[in-house]
Amino acid sequence: MAALGGGLGVGYALMEAKWLTVNHLTLTVPNLPTPFKGKTVAFLADFHHGPHVPIPYIRHVVQTANSLNPDLILLGGDYPHRGIPWVQPCIHELASLHAPLGVYAVLGNHDYYDDVKPYVSQALRAARIPELTNRGLWIQSGGARFWLCGVGDYWEEIQDLPAALAGTTTRDAVILLSHNPDYVEEIHDPRVGLVLSGHTHGGQVNIPFIGPPVVPSIYYQKYSQGLVQGPVTQVFVTRGIGTLDPPVRLNCRPEIVLATLA
């Protein structure tokens, strides 16, 4: 009976790893112009296409995201699990994402492993998805604008926040993409109003009343998932799309975040 129960538990954890959900929420961005209030942002991160995250699942994620009709789509990095062969197939699927205000991306730590960064950047360019590594741009609508920017991965790249924020003031609304939420602890610039991150996967296994026993963060459970207040700015950490080894989830379903801006 114990073996049967253990087998059922593992089977469920494997199933939950592909049991995609949509997390509907509202995120407040300081100084956000009125024309952007009520607009929706789909945030997806941590695809990890590889042996345990196949293309049909990535395609399902893309189709689900498009069906939500978001105004803007943001991608938080970690496209292949590891290795060059997994890069192009994943980003080829992501090229089908569409939103009126565009689709934008940053890179994660897995986009550097095994020297895949040039291939990831090239695939994003081919997919016409701008990569916001240490740079930003204005998103415009209804005669108003806000600044969208990104920084390099906290483990594998430099984070040039002054370059990412170039041209903005404390009166502007700013959304920053940072794959790793640990970087939020180093942000002391008040211009950053909201950070969107992934990386931690919610821990993948979330034990009731205890939380995730393993989180890839030096701050442990603080940045495992959800909306967290950092020293200066708030950050929303998504549970992500794919998995690391072992390829299971428990009480921590993969998610597309659909955020209504306020």
PyMOL commands that set and color helices and strands:
alter all, ss='L'
color gray80, all
select helices_A, chain A and resi 2-16+34-36+55-67+84-94+109-111+113-115+117-126+161-164+181-186+201-203+220-223
alter helices_A, ss='H'
color red, helices_A
select strands_A, chain A and resi 21-27+40-44+72-75+103-105+135-141+144-150+174-177+194-197+226-229+234-237+255-261
alter strands_A, ss='S'
color yellow, strands_A
deselect
rebuild
show_as cartoon
